[in-house]
Every structure is written in structure tokens, then in C-alpha cells.
Amino acid sequence: MGSASSRDHLMKLLGPVVSAEGLDLEDVTVTQAGKRRLLRVIVDRDGGVSLDDVADVSQAVSAALDDDDDAMGQAAYTLEVSSPGIDRPLTEPRHWRRAAKRLVKAELRDGTVIEGRILTADDDGVDLDVEGAGRRLDFQDLARGRVQVEFRRFDDVDGDEG
């Protein structure tokens, strides 16, 4: 099975398993790691993912892989389940919604780049605060976005320093 069809098979197999645990399957990758393969399963949900969530979904994914002989074949592999990192591109409406209040760089399909703070996001687009002015961007006009690393978050409370 080729790598694209293998990934597709894993996404179809694991999507319902991850959904049954109340999470979204964001990505699946298989890479060679020495003599073994590394299967990375990225999961997320509104409100974030706890260590208990990761443990539960790891067990469910492992059981599903054991039941499907075609998924990983007979060769040894390591299963890694985690949540997406901050550097994950924002490509789906749910990614934008989960990044509410964060500073982002948005790349538009016309090549323009806009930096602003996410106010709200819905199924059609995202509202940003761009230098104090509201700006609506429809998802059809967005290529992707990326959360910007901030050393002091917007919602930090003054006076917490001692």
C-alpha cells in the first residue's frame, strides 16, 4: 500500500475511533524511525486535550490497529498520540475557533498577509482585530493562518507580577 493510500486508510479507520472518544482526528503520519515505524496521531477538540484524553484515545487507537491487519502490517511500529502544536497551520474553521484571542498571521489567497487578534470565528469566516479595527475574513479568501508566539498574552492580567 502506497504512503498516500496508507494515510487515507488510517484516516478512515481512526476517524470514527477518535470521534467516539469525543475528539477530532487532525492528522496521521507514518515515518521510518530506525528499524521501526513511528505512527503519529494528532487529535484535538474545543477546550483542548488532557493527558487522560490522550491515554484513552491511545488505547482505543491501539485496539483498532490490532483489529485491522492492513493498517500497519506486521512490521513493528511505535504509536504516538498528541495534540497539535502551536505551529500547526490554521486551515479549518475549528482551528480558527480554537485559537480565539490569539494573535495570528493570516495569509490570503491573493498573497496579502494580515496580522491581527482573533475575536470570533464561525463556519464562514473569522473576525480579527487588526490594529484596533475589526476586519472580517471569509474562509474562501484565506489560504491559512498561523498563531504568533507571544511572550505576554492579550488576556494576561496586570498586577500579577510580584
BALOBA-1460 file (C-alpha; in Angstrom, 3 decimals):
// residues 162
<rec num="1" residu="m" x="0.000" y="0.000" z="0.000"/>
<rec num="2" residu="g" x="1.472" y="3.400" z="-1.024"/>
<rec num="3" residu="s" x="2.011" y="6.138" z="1.547"/>
<rec num="4" residu="a" x="-0.930" y="8.276" z="0.339"/>
<rec num="5" residu="s" x="-3.322" y="5.313" z="0.289"/>
<rec num="6" residu="s" x="-1.905" y="4.117" z="3.627"/>
<rec num="7" residu="r" x="-2.583" y="7.543" z="5.168"/>
<rec num="8" residu="d" x="-6.094" y="7.589" z="3.683"/>
<rec num="9" residu="h" x="-6.761" y="4.117" z="5.076"/>
<rec num="10" residu="l" x="-5.536" y="5.163" z="8.531"/>
<rec num="11" residu="m" x="-7.615" y="8.370" z="8.479"/>
<rec num="12" residu="k" x="-10.754" y="6.387" z="7.556"/>
<rec num="13" residu="l" x="-10.031" y="3.692" z="10.142"/>
<rec num="14" residu="l" x="-9.099" y="6.002" z="13.013"/>
<rec num="15" residu="g" x="-11.503" y="8.902" z="12.382"/>
<rec num="16" residu="p" x="-14.533" y="7.148" z="13.923"/>
<rec num="17" residu="v" x="-12.401" y="5.735" z="16.760"/>
<rec num="18" residu="v" x="-11.144" y="9.190" z="17.719"/>
<rec num="19" residu="s" x="-14.637" y="10.706" z="17.295"/>
<rec num="20" residu="a" x="-16.071" y="8.089" z="19.657"/>
<rec num="21" residu="e" x="-13.682" y="9.471" z="22.304"/>
<rec num="22" residu="g" x="-15.071" y="12.990" z="21.733"/>
<rec num="23" residu="l" x="-12.068" y="14.268" z="19.789"/>
<rec num="24" residu="d" x="-11.255" y="15.373" z="16.243"/>
<rec num="25" residu="l" x="-8.649" y="13.485" z="14.218"/>
<rec num="26" residu="e" x="-6.404" y="16.234" z="12.845"/>
<rec num="27" residu="d" x="-3.656" y="14.231" z="11.156"/>
<rec num="28" residu="v" x="-1.949" y="10.866" z="10.828"/>
<rec num="29" residu="t" x="1.649" y="10.396" z="9.701"/>
<rec num="30" residu="v" x="3.875" y="7.345" z="9.420"/>
<rec num="31" residu="t" x="7.652" y="7.846" z="9.339"/>
<rec num="32" residu="q" x="10.571" y="5.470" z="9.476"/>
<rec num="33" residu="a" x="12.459" y="5.594" z="12.797"/>
<rec num="34" residu="g" x="15.381" y="3.190" z="12.537"/>
<rec num="35" residu="k" x="14.072" y="-0.359" z="12.189"/>
<rec num="36" residu="r" x="10.637" y="0.678" z="13.409"/>
<rec num="37" residu="r" x="7.984" y="2.959" z="12.053"/>
<rec num="38" residu="l" x="6.512" y="5.841" z="14.027"/>
<rec num="39" residu="l" x="2.757" y="6.369" z="13.729"/>
<rec num="40" residu="r" x="1.798" y="9.874" z="14.890"/>
<rec num="41" residu="v" x="-1.879" y="10.530" z="15.535"/>
<rec num="42" residu="i" x="-2.791" y="14.181" z="16.160"/>
<rec num="43" residu="v" x="-6.077" y="14.839" z="17.985"/>
<rec num="44" residu="d" x="-7.793" y="17.975" z="19.260"/>
<rec num="45" residu="r" x="-11.100" y="19.378" z="20.472"/>
<rec num="46" residu="d" x="-12.625" y="22.593" z="21.718"/>
<rec num="47" residu="g" x="-11.198" y="23.337" z="25.139"/>
<rec num="48" residu="g" x="-8.026" y="21.342" z="24.495"/>
<rec num="49" residu="v" x="-6.888" y="17.802" z="25.146"/>
<rec num="50" residu="s" x="-5.848" y="16.458" z="28.571"/>
<rec num="51" residu="l" x="-3.354" y="13.700" z="29.303"/>
<rec num="52" residu="d" x="-6.270" y="11.455" z="30.270"/>
<rec num="53" residu="d" x="-7.850" y="12.144" z="26.855"/>
<rec num="54" residu="v" x="-4.587" y="11.175" z="25.145"/>
<rec num="55" residu="a" x="-4.336" y="7.969" z="27.197"/>
<rec num="56" residu="d" x="-7.945" y="6.983" z="26.424"/>
<rec num="57" residu="v" x="-7.654" y="7.643" z="22.705"/>
<rec num="58" residu="s" x="-4.264" y="5.860" z="22.597"/>
<rec num="59" residu="q" x="-5.874" y="2.691" z="23.942"/>
<rec num="60" residu="a" x="-8.794" y="2.942" z="21.508"/>
<rec num="61" residu="v" x="-6.491" y="3.595" z="18.530"/>
<rec num="62" residu="s" x="-4.200" y="0.734" z="19.534"/>
<rec num="63" residu="a" x="-7.156" y="-1.672" z="19.721"/>
<rec num="64" residu="a" x="-8.424" y="-0.551" z="16.300"/>
<rec num="65" residu="l" x="-4.971" y="-1.034" z="14.771"/>
<rec num="66" residu="d" x="-4.696" y="-4.507" z="16.320"/>
<rec num="67" residu="d" x="-8.062" y="-5.456" z="14.786"/>
<rec num="68" residu="d" x="-7.121" y="-4.237" z="11.272"/>
<rec num="69" residu="d" x="-4.324" y="-6.331" z="9.720"/>
<rec num="70" residu="d" x="-3.912" y="-3.932" z="6.779"/>
<rec num="71" residu="a" x="-3.444" y="-0.749" z="8.810"/>
<rec num="72" residu="m" x="0.200" y="-1.145" z="9.862"/>
<rec num="73" residu="g" x="1.097" y="-4.577" z="8.538"/>
<rec num="74" residu="q" x="3.260" y="-6.981" z="10.518"/>
<rec num="75" residu="a" x="6.317" y="-4.738" z="10.982"/>
<rec num="76" residu="a" x="6.961" y="-3.174" z="14.402"/>
<rec num="77" residu="y" x="5.815" y="0.393" z="14.999"/>
<rec num="78" residu="t" x="5.531" y="2.928" z="17.801"/>
<rec num="79" residu="l" x="2.235" y="4.732" z="18.372"/>
<rec num="80" residu="e" x="2.395" y="8.379" z="19.436"/>
<rec num="81" residu="v" x="-0.837" y="10.278" z="20.165"/>
<rec num="82" residu="s" x="-0.680" y="14.005" z="20.863"/>
<rec num="83" residu="s" x="-2.402" y="17.324" z="20.377"/>
<rec num="84" residu="p" x="-1.275" y="19.759" z="17.676"/>
<rec num="85" residu="g" x="1.493" y="22.197" z="18.499"/>
<rec num="86" residu="i" x="1.207" y="25.943" z="18.324"/>
<rec num="87" residu="d" x="2.946" y="25.933" z="14.930"/>
<rec num="88" residu="r" x="0.108" y="23.980" z="13.314"/>
<rec num="89" residu="p" x="-1.363" y="25.969" z="10.389"/>
<rec num="90" residu="l" x="-4.934" y="27.150" z="10.837"/>
<rec num="91" residu="t" x="-6.723" y="25.650" z="7.839"/>
<rec num="92" residu="e" x="-10.160" y="24.600" z="9.134"/>
<rec num="93" residu="p" x="-12.886" y="26.734" z="10.771"/>
<rec num="94" residu="r" x="-12.468" y="24.748" z="14.000"/>
<rec num="95" residu="h" x="-8.743" y="25.638" z="14.106"/>
<rec num="96" residu="w" x="-9.586" y="29.346" z="13.944"/>
<rec num="97" residu="r" x="-12.323" y="28.982" z="16.582"/>
<rec num="98" residu="r" x="-9.955" y="27.194" z="18.950"/>
<rec num="99" residu="a" x="-7.384" y="29.985" z="18.555"/>
<rec num="100" residu="a" x="-9.790" y="32.715" z="19.768"/>
<rec num="101" residu="k" x="-7.995" y="35.667" z="21.445"/>
<rec num="102" residu="r" x="-4.673" y="34.616" z="19.899"/>
<rec num="103" residu="l" x="-2.551" y="36.798" z="17.651"/>
<rec num="104" residu="v" x="-2.381" y="35.305" z="14.144"/>
<rec num="105" residu="k" x="-0.835" y="35.950" z="10.779"/>
<rec num="106" residu="a" x="-3.428" y="35.275" z="8.082"/>
<rec num="107" residu="e" x="-2.330" y="34.527" z="4.515"/>
<rec num="108" residu="l" x="-4.967" y="35.417" z="1.946"/>
<rec num="109" residu="r" x="-5.306" y="33.654" z="-1.402"/>
<rec num="110" residu="d" x="-4.347" y="36.893" z="-3.198"/>
<rec num="111" residu="g" x="-0.937" y="36.857" z="-1.447"/>
<rec num="112" residu="t" x="-1.775" y="39.506" z="1.165"/>
<rec num="113" residu="v" x="-0.721" y="38.849" z="4.753"/>
<rec num="114" residu="i" x="-2.688" y="40.329" z="7.662"/>
<rec num="115" residu="e" x="-1.773" y="40.172" z="11.341"/>
<rec num="116" residu="g" x="-4.467" y="40.518" z="13.976"/>
<rec num="117" residu="r" x="-6.075" y="39.026" z="17.044"/>
<rec num="118" residu="i" x="-8.946" y="36.559" z="16.569"/>
<rec num="119" residu="l" x="-12.158" y="37.959" z="18.025"/>
<rec num="120" residu="t" x="-14.561" y="35.259" z="16.812"/>
<rec num="121" residu="a" x="-14.782" y="32.540" z="14.170"/>
<rec num="122" residu="d" x="-17.783" y="30.761" z="12.701"/>
<rec num="123" residu="d" x="-18.377" y="28.355" z="9.812"/>
<rec num="124" residu="d" x="-17.993" y="31.112" z="7.191"/>
<rec num="125" residu="g" x="-15.068" y="33.199" z="8.389"/>
<rec num="126" residu="v" x="-13.110" y="34.892" z="11.134"/>
<rec num="127" residu="d" x="-13.292" y="38.332" z="12.742"/>
<rec num="128" residu="l" x="-9.916" y="39.868" z="13.541"/>
<rec num="129" residu="d" x="-8.865" y="42.943" z="15.480"/>
<rec num="130" residu="v" x="-6.278" y="44.498" z="13.158"/>
<rec num="131" residu="e" x="-4.603" y="47.464" z="14.877"/>
<rec num="132" residu="g" x="-7.796" y="48.320" z="16.776"/>
<rec num="133" residu="a" x="-10.161" y="47.948" z="13.803"/>
<rec num="134" residu="g" x="-12.422" y="44.948" z="13.182"/>
<rec num="135" residu="r" x="-11.871" y="43.045" z="9.949"/>
<rec num="136" residu="r" x="-13.935" y="40.134" z="8.640"/>
<rec num="137" residu="l" x="-12.168" y="37.500" z="6.538"/>
<rec num="138" residu="d" x="-14.185" y="34.810" z="4.769"/>
<rec num="139" residu="f" x="-12.595" y="31.361" z="4.767"/>
<rec num="140" residu="q" x="-12.909" y="31.210" z="0.973"/>
<rec num="141" residu="d" x="-10.430" y="34.125" z="0.843"/>
<rec num="142" residu="l" x="-7.991" y="32.617" z="3.377"/>
<rec num="143" residu="a" x="-5.151" y="30.297" z="2.405"/>
<rec num="144" residu="r" x="-4.114" y="29.612" z="6.003"/>
<rec num="145" residu="g" x="-3.152" y="31.238" z="9.245"/>
<rec num="146" residu="r" x="-0.558" y="30.724" z="11.902"/>
<rec num="147" residu="v" x="-0.676" y="31.596" z="15.603"/>
<rec num="148" residu="q" x="2.083" y="34.016" z="16.571"/>
<rec num="149" residu="v" x="4.125" y="33.307" z="19.681"/>
<rec num="150" residu="e" x="3.625" y="35.971" z="22.333"/>
<rec num="151" residu="f" x="5.645" y="36.282" z="25.494"/>
<rec num="152" residu="r" x="2.829" y="38.238" z="27.138"/>
<rec num="153" residu="r" x="-0.667" y="37.166" z="26.146"/>
<rec num="154" residu="f" x="-3.502" y="39.608" z="25.460"/>
<rec num="155" residu="d" x="-5.561" y="38.222" z="28.313"/>
<rec num="156" residu="d" x="-2.746" y="38.366" z="30.923"/>
<rec num="157" residu="v" x="-3.875" y="40.371" z="33.931"/>
<rec num="158" residu="d" x="-1.780" y="43.354" z="35.004"/>
<rec num="159" residu="g" x="-0.713" y="43.267" z="38.616"/>
<rec num="160" residu="d" x="0.123" y="39.548" z="38.703"/>
<rec num="161" residu="e" x="3.818" y="40.361" z="38.879"/>
<rec num="162" residu="g" x="5.333" y="40.457" z="42.304"/>
